[in-house]
Amino acid sequence: MQVKRVVNIFNFVRAIEPRIPSITPEVLLETTRRQIDLVNRHNLPATFALQYDALIDPGYQALLRGSLDPRCEIAAWWEIVQPLVEKAGIEWRGRFPWDWHADVGFSTGYSPEERERLVDVYMADFRDNFGYYPRTVGSWFIDTHSLAYMADRYGIAASCNCKDQIGTDGYTLWGGYWNQGYYPSRRNAYLPAQDEAAQIPVPVFRMLGSDPIYQYDSGLQSRIQGVITLEPTYSVGGGDPAWVDWFLKIVGEEPCLAFSYAQAGQENSFTWNRFGEALSMQVERIAKLAREEKITVETMEQTGKWFRNRFKVTPATAVTATDDWKGEGRKTVWYNSRYYRVNMLWEHGDFRIRDIHLFDQGYADPCLVEPLRSSACEYDAPPLVDGFIWSGAETIAGIRVVDLAGSCGAVAVGAPDVREDAESGLAVFCSLAHGGRLEIRCGERVLSFRFVDAPRSMRPALAMTWQSGVPVPFVEIGRQSMKCIHKDFPYKVVSLEGRFEKTEDGNVILMVPDGGVFSISTLLHD
């Protein structure tokens, strides 16, 4: 295998579920027992991450000591529960012993000093029970101060957080390093740092395995995003054998640059009756691919240690899908570096860059110093184009190829030929309907577009559009740069070749190539 293609099976464990009376502590324990039996039966390593209520429960302690294969890992799940808070000498503000609201059930809702006390209590009790500190800690999101404290004081090897989502369970994570893994900034654990000195030396892996084609636009018109992921509890996605085969093929075969990553598994709160059959189907397929040496199955600790030995800073990675599980011809490319992410989508002849977000280690965690006092929480990144938030009934936001010699309408772009390129990182080649081709090169700091062999009658360019009335960050558009402000954070996008032009209607920004034949429109992190 030229690059590492890894799957972590990550099951996190709660001892209580107050939302549904039928999900009793006995049901939760039995679900975890079944998950352990499943990975043991297939001789696979897995990570079982314990919420504090499960950590201190004698039933889970006995189960893990007596049944878990030694190749598996016992880790920490960082949601905050009443017994942990009270043992740390803090008043519990929750509605239930476990309350999923972001200001109660997550470390974002506590002061930095309280966060350290919570970590200390958990770590001490984990060591008392298992004889060592947990090497990995996962959560839907861990605030920056807590993650840095866990790394600096307790030497954790890896962490994980939720996939990108908008509003699910009151938690928004949007614009970050898409899938894969990264070294987080010491000012914002949701985003990668650019400099080694500014990063927490613990890789953060993205959970759940998002559908790279359909997850992003799911719920586009309703503004409530759907869930299309590897989670086995969902029939569209991880519960569908055909989708699982398609997704695992992406992990095991498609271009990915430094490494390919996916996280399987399920929280026990969904119960074995709901997801057991689908999870068993997934694990059978994962085991088969592991035997064929198409993927490597590891604990998260093992993957974290490999990452730290292999990369000093966040590497550039890609997730590509050149086949559509729906059979409708859509294709997509995601590219990440420590400076930005970009996503390209091809559907029915329409080519759209639907997302570019910038990463800046100076862009601070909103809860870095002050605790959250809301049931909802939002982490994001400075945008250049946002194809979900900036879209509406009249306009689907994005950057498209246009012909300035014609009506400036979108030009059809052919299917991508995606190649891993030693010089530029990731190269994408596609034909244009009117002749010639478009070459896109994703480099660590520079995103470039080049029109090659375009007809003399054509003036190809790129046009960024968005829904009228949607707030966008552009405050000053010059020929060579655009000054932007997002949530009071100033940043700049620079064109190294070509120029920016704003049209009279105000909802279109043109990216015009030099000379009309070749174009390199460049994203520069300032």
FINU-47926 format. One line per field, with one value per residue (C-alpha): residue in one letter; x, y, z; residue number from 1. Coordinates in steps of 0.25 Angstrom, whole numbers, always signed. Layout:
REM FINU-47926
rest <- [a;...]
u <- [X;...]
v <- [Y;...]
w <- [Z;...]
nr <- [NUM;...]
***
This chain:
REM FINU-47926
rest <- [m;q;v;k;r;v;v;n;i;f;n;f;v;r;a;i;e;p;r;i;p;s;i;t;p;e;v;l;l;e;t;t;r;r;q;i;d;l;v;n;r;h;n;l;p;a;t;f;a;l;q;y;d;a;l;i;d;p;g;y;q;a;l;l;r;g;s;l;d;p;r;c;e;i;a;a;w;w;e;i;v;q;p;l;v;e;k;a;g;i;e;w;r;g;r;f;p;w;d;w;h;a;d;v;g;f;s;t;g;y;s;p;e;e;r;e;r;l;v;d;v;y;m;a;d;f;r;d;n;f;g;y;y;p;r;t;v;g;s;w;f;i;d;t;h;s;l;a;y;m;a;d;r;y;g;i;a;a;s;c;n;c;k;d;q;i;g;t;d;g;y;t;l;w;g;g;y;w;n;q;g;y;y;p;s;r;r;n;a;y;l;p;a;q;d;e;a;a;q;i;p;v;p;v;f;r;m;l;g;s;d;p;i;y;q;y;d;s;g;l;q;s;r;i;q;g;v;i;t;l;e;p;t;y;s;v;g;g;g;d;p;a;w;v;d;w;f;l;k;i;v;g;e;e;p;c;l;a;f;s;y;a;q;a;g;q;e;n;s;f;t;w;n;r;f;g;e;a;l;s;m;q;v;e;r;i;a;k;l;a;r;e;e;k;i;t;v;e;t;m;e;q;t;g;k;w;f;r;n;r;f;k;v;t;p;a;t;a;v;t;a;t;d;d;w;k;g;e;g;r;k;t;v;w;y;n;s;r;y;y;r;v;n;m;l;w;e;h;g;d;f;r;i;r;d;i;h;l;f;d;q;g;y;a;d;p;c;l;v;e;p;l;r;s;s;a;c;e;y;d;a;p;p;l;v;d;g;f;i;w;s;g;a;e;t;i;a;g;i;r;v;v;d;l;a;g;s;c;g;a;v;a;v;g;a;p;d;v;r;e;d;a;e;s;g;l;a;v;f;c;s;l;a;h;g;g;r;l;e;i;r;c;g;e;r;v;l;s;f;r;f;v;d;a;p;r;s;m;r;p;a;l;a;m;t;w;q;s;g;v;p;v;p;f;v;e;i;g;r;q;s;m;k;c;i;h;k;d;f;p;y;k;v;v;s;l;e;g;r;f;e;k;t;e;d;g;n;v;i;l;m;v;p;d;g;g;v;f;s;i;s;t;l;l;h;d]
u <- [+0;+6;-1;-8;-22;-28;-41;-43;-55;-59;-71;-74;-81;-91;-97;-111;-120;-131;-138;-144;-150;-148;-133;-130;-116;-117;-120;-108;-99;-104;-102;-87;-86;-90;-81;-69;-73;-74;-60;-55;-61;-55;-41;-41;-36;-45;-46;-57;-58;-65;-73;-71;-84;-79;-65;-70;-80;-76;-83;-75;-62;-65;-69;-57;-47;-53;-57;-49;-38;-25;-23;-34;-33;-41;-42;-49;-62;-63;-77;-80;-89;-94;-85;-73;-77;-81;-68;-60;-67;-76;-91;-99;-108;-114;-128;-124;-111;-106;-111;-107;-108;-95;-94;-96;-92;-79;-67;-70;-80;-70;-59;-44;-41;-54;-50;-36;-43;-52;-41;-33;-45;-47;-32;-30;-42;-39;-25;-30;-39;-30;-16;-12;-17;-26;-18;-29;-41;-53;-65;-74;-65;-55;-52;-38;-33;-37;-31;-18;-18;-20;-9;+1;-2;-7;+0;-12;-8;-21;-34;-47;-58;-71;-72;-76;-91;-100;-110;-110;-114;-111;-96;-90;-77;-75;-63;-52;-42;-51;-51;-37;-28;-21;-12;-21;-18;-15;-25;-36;-36;-46;-36;-22;-10;-1;+12;+17;+19;+5;-1;-6;+3;-9;-16;-31;-39;-52;-64;-75;-71;-79;-84;-74;-84;-98;-96;-92;-104;-114;-125;-120;-133;-139;-126;-127;-116;-118;-109;-103;-91;-85;-93;-100;-113;-117;-123;-118;-103;-97;-109;-109;-99;-98;-94;-85;-78;-77;-71;-61;-56;-54;-45;-38;-35;-38;-27;-24;-10;-4;-14;-28;-37;-51;-57;-67;-75;-87;-91;-98;-110;-115;-116;-113;-127;-126;-112;-107;-110;-104;-92;-89;-90;-80;-70;-71;-67;-56;-50;-50;-43;-33;-30;-28;-19;-27;-29;-22;-31;-25;-29;-29;-17;-9;-13;-10;+4;+6;+1;+11;+23;+19;+16;+21;+10;-4;-2;-10;-20;-32;-45;-49;-62;-61;-73;-88;-95;-108;-103;-106;-93;-88;-74;-66;-53;-49;-35;-30;-17;-13;-17;-30;-40;-47;-58;-62;-75;-79;-93;-100;-90;-90;-77;-77;-67;-77;-67;-54;-51;-38;-31;-24;-18;-21;-36;-40;-49;-62;-61;-46;-47;-61;-71;-83;-96;-105;-111;-105;-91;-84;-70;-66;-55;-54;-61;-57;-69;-80;-89;-99;-100;-100;-110;-125;-137;-132;-117;-108;-96;-82;-71;-74;-67;-73;-70;-68;-69;-83;-95;-86;-94;-88;-79;-81;-69;-66;-63;-50;-38;-32;-17;-7;+3;+17;+19;+5;-1;-14;-17;-31;-32;-46;-50;-59;-72;-67;-53;-40;-39;-38;-27;-28;-16;-18;-5;-3;-4;-8;-21;-19;-28;-22;-30;-23;-25;-38;-44;-40;-55;-56;-51;-52;-53;-58;-71;-74;-89;-98;-113;-117;-118;-109;-98;-84;-71;-65;-63;-53;-51;-38;-32;-22;-28;-41;-42;-52;-57;-64;-69;-60;-48;-41;-34;-30;-30;-20;-19;-5;-9;-22;-31;-44;-55;-69;-81;-91;-102;-93;-96;-85;-70;-62;-48;-42;-30;-17;-17;-31;-24;-17;-21;-16;-26;-19;-23;-12;-14;-9]
v <- [+0;+13;+21;+18;+15;+13;+10;+13;+5;+15;+12;+21;+17;+24;+18;+25;+30;+40;+43;+30;+22;+8;+10;+5;+4;-11;-9;+0;-10;-21;-12;-10;-25;-28;-18;-25;-39;-34;-28;-40;-50;-43;-41;-26;-16;-5;+7;+7;+21;+23;+34;+37;+30;+17;+18;+18;+7;-7;-14;-7;-9;-24;-25;-18;-25;-39;-38;-28;-33;-28;-22;-13;+1;+7;+22;+34;+40;+55;+58;+64;+57;+60;+51;+56;+71;+69;+61;+73;+82;+89;+91;+83;+91;+80;+75;+61;+54;+54;+67;+68;+83;+90;+98;+87;+74;+79;+85;+98;+101;+102;+112;+108;+106;+97;+89;+86;+81;+72;+66;+63;+56;+48;+44;+40;+31;+25;+22;+16;+7;+2;+6;+16;+29;+28;+30;+36;+45;+47;+56;+63;+74;+77;+92;+96;+99;+85;+78;+85;+82;+67;+68;+75;+69;+55;+52;+48;+42;+45;+51;+52;+61;+61;+63;+76;+79;+90;+91;+76;+75;+89;+88;+94;+90;+97;+100;+91;+81;+72;+57;+51;+57;+70;+76;+87;+101;+105;+116;+108;+93;+92;+97;+93;+101;+106;+106;+94;+104;+108;+94;+84;+72;+63;+59;+61;+51;+54;+45;+38;+37;+47;+44;+53;+56;+57;+61;+75;+79;+71;+80;+91;+98;+95;+100;+88;+78;+64;+52;+43;+36;+23;+22;+9;+14;+22;+14;+24;+23;+13;+4;+2;-9;-3;+10;+4;-3;+10;+18;+7;+7;+22;+19;+8;+12;+27;+37;+43;+48;+46;+36;+32;+31;+27;+24;+13;+9;+15;+20;+10;+20;+16;+1;-12;-14;-2;-3;-17;-23;-12;-11;-25;-24;-12;-20;-32;-23;-16;-29;-34;-22;-23;-37;-33;-22;-11;-4;-5;-6;+1;+6;+22;+22;+14;+23;+35;+30;+27;+41;+48;+40;+42;+57;+69;+78;+75;+69;+72;+61;+58;+51;+47;+41;+38;+29;+32;+22;+27;+24;+39;+43;+52;+53;+61;+65;+70;+75;+80;+86;+93;+106;+104;+94;+93;+85;+83;+76;+71;+68;+67;+76;+86;+89;+96;+99;+99;+102;+109;+112;+117;+112;+123;+119;+133;+131;+128;+118;+125;+118;+119;+128;+130;+118;+116;+121;+116;+102;+103;+105;+109;+106;+111;+116;+129;+126;+130;+122;+115;+107;+103;+116;+125;+118;+121;+118;+126;+124;+112;+118;+114;+117;+113;+114;+125;+130;+145;+146;+141;+143;+140;+127;+115;+106;+91;+84;+70;+59;+60;+52;+53;+51;+52;+61;+62;+77;+83;+73;+69;+72;+71;+71;+73;+77;+89;+88;+99;+93;+93;+88;+93;+89;+91;+89;+89;+92;+94;+109;+112;+108;+110;+109;+108;+109;+101;+101;+109;+114;+128;+132;+128;+137;+127;+132;+128;+134;+134;+135;+135;+137;+152;+157;+146;+153;+151;+155;+163;+178;+182;+176;+180;+175;+167;+164;+164;+168;+161;+161;+149;+150;+162;+154;+161;+153;+155;+146;+150;+147;+144;+143;+149;+159;+160;+168;+171;+172;+183;+175;+172;+157;+153;+153;+150;+143;+147;+140;+148;+148;+140;+127;+123;+126;+124;+129;+127;+126;+132;+130;+144]
w <- [+0;-4;+6;+19;+18;+32;+39;+54;+60;+71;+80;+91;+103;+112;+125;+124;+114;+120;+107;+104;+116;+109;+108;+122;+127;+125;+110;+109;+116;+107;+94;+98;+101;+87;+81;+88;+84;+69;+68;+76;+67;+55;+62;+60;+69;+73;+83;+94;+100;+113;+118;+133;+137;+130;+135;+150;+147;+152;+141;+130;+138;+139;+125;+119;+128;+125;+111;+103;+94;+98;+84;+87;+94;+106;+104;+109;+104;+108;+110;+124;+134;+148;+156;+149;+151;+166;+169;+163;+173;+163;+163;+153;+144;+136;+134;+135;+140;+126;+118;+104;+103;+100;+112;+122;+115;+108;+114;+106;+117;+128;+132;+128;+143;+144;+131;+137;+150;+142;+134;+147;+153;+141;+139;+153;+153;+140;+145;+158;+150;+139;+144;+134;+127;+115;+102;+94;+97;+88;+88;+78;+82;+92;+95;+92;+107;+111;+99;+101;+116;+113;+104;+112;+126;+122;+109;+101;+87;+79;+79;+71;+68;+60;+45;+39;+42;+44;+56;+59;+74;+75;+71;+58;+53;+39;+30;+37;+32;+25;+29;+31;+43;+47;+58;+64;+67;+82;+80;+73;+74;+62;+52;+49;+53;+42;+50;+58;+70;+70;+70;+80;+77;+77;+64;+64;+55;+49;+53;+46;+32;+24;+10;+1;-10;-3;+12;+9;+1;+10;+14;+6;+4;+18;+25;+34;+30;+28;+32;+22;+29;+32;+45;+44;+51;+38;+26;+16;+18;+28;+29;+14;+9;-5;+1;+11;-1;-8;+4;+7;-7;-6;+7;+1;-14;-18;-18;-4;-3;+11;+16;+16;+28;+33;+46;+48;+60;+68;+82;+90;+93;+79;+84;+78;+73;+65;+59;+62;+48;+41;+49;+48;+33;+33;+42;+33;+21;+28;+33;+19;+13;+25;+21;+7;+12;+5;+18;+32;+45;+57;+70;+71;+80;+69;+58;+66;+69;+55;+51;+61;+56;+41;+41;+48;+44;+38;+24;+11;+9;-1;-1;-15;-20;-35;-35;-30;-21;-27;-41;-45;-49;-38;-34;-24;-19;-5;-2;+11;+15;+28;+21;+14;+9;-4;-10;-24;-29;-43;-46;-59;-67;-56;-49;-36;-25;-14;-2;+1;+16;+21;+33;+42;+56;+60;+59;+73;+79;+84;+97;+99;+111;+115;+117;+108;+113;+102;+99;+85;+81;+68;+63;+49;+39;+31;+18;+3;-2;+5;-4;+8;+16;+4;-4;-5;-14;-26;-25;-21;-17;-22;-33;-47;-60;-69;-83;-83;-98;-98;-88;-76;-73;-67;-76;-75;-70;-72;-62;-54;-56;-42;-40;-28;-33;-26;-29;-26;-17;-24;-39;-46;-61;-68;-82;-85;-94;-103;-105;-97;-83;-69;-60;-45;-36;-21;-14;+1;+0;-14;-21;-36;-49;-63;-76;-87;-102;-101;-114;-118;-118;-103;-91;-79;-65;-52;-45;-31;-28;-16;-11;-11;+3;+9;+18;+12;+17;+6;+10;-1;-14;-22;-34;-27;-13;-6;+9;+17;+31;+38;+52;+54;+49;+37;+26;+12;-1;-11;-26;-31;-45;-51;-44;-37;-42;-36;-45;-44;-38;-26;-25;-34;-33;-45;-45;-58;-64;-69;-84;-86;-89;-76;-62;-49;-38;-25;-11;-2;+13;+19]
nr <- [1;2;3;4;5;6;7;8;9;10;11;12;13;14;15;16;17;18;19;20;21;22;23;24;25;26;27;28;29;30;31;32;33;34;35;36;37;38;39;40;41;42;43;44;45;46;47;48;49;50;51;52;53;54;55;56;57;58;59;60;61;62;63;64;65;66;67;68;69;70;71;72;73;74;75;76;77;78;79;80;81;82;83;84;85;86;87;88;89;90;91;92;93;94;95;96;97;98;99;100;101;102;103;104;105;106;107;108;109;110;111;112;113;114;115;116;117;118;119;120;121;122;123;124;125;126;127;128;129;130;131;132;133;134;135;136;137;138;139;140;141;142;143;144;145;146;147;148;149;150;151;152;153;154;155;156;157;158;159;160;161;162;163;164;165;166;167;168;169;170;171;172;173;174;175;176;177;178;179;180;181;182;183;184;185;186;187;188;189;190;191;192;193;194;195;196;197;198;199;200;201;202;203;204;205;206;207;208;209;210;211;212;213;214;215;216;217;218;219;220;221;222;223;224;225;226;227;228;229;230;231;232;233;234;235;236;237;238;239;240;241;242;243;244;245;246;247;248;249;250;251;252;253;254;255;256;257;258;259;260;261;262;263;264;265;266;267;268;269;270;271;272;273;274;275;276;277;278;279;280;281;282;283;284;285;286;287;288;289;290;291;292;293;294;295;296;297;298;299;300;301;302;303;304;305;306;307;308;309;310;311;312;313;314;315;316;317;318;319;320;321;322;323;324;325;326;327;328;329;330;331;332;333;334;335;336;337;338;339;340;341;342;343;344;345;346;347;348;349;350;351;352;353;354;355;356;357;358;359;360;361;362;363;364;365;366;367;368;369;370;371;372;373;374;375;376;377;378;379;380;381;382;383;384;385;386;387;388;389;390;391;392;393;394;395;396;397;398;399;400;401;402;403;404;405;406;407;408;409;410;411;412;413;414;415;416;417;418;419;420;421;422;423;424;425;426;427;428;429;430;431;432;433;434;435;436;437;438;439;440;441;442;443;444;445;446;447;448;449;450;451;452;453;454;455;456;457;458;459;460;461;462;463;464;465;466;467;468;469;470;471;472;473;474;475;476;477;478;479;480;481;482;483;484;485;486;487;488;489;490;491;492;493;494;495;496;497;498;499;500;501;502;503;504;505;506;507;508;509;510;511;512;513;514;515;516;517;518;519;520;521;522;523;524;525;526]
***
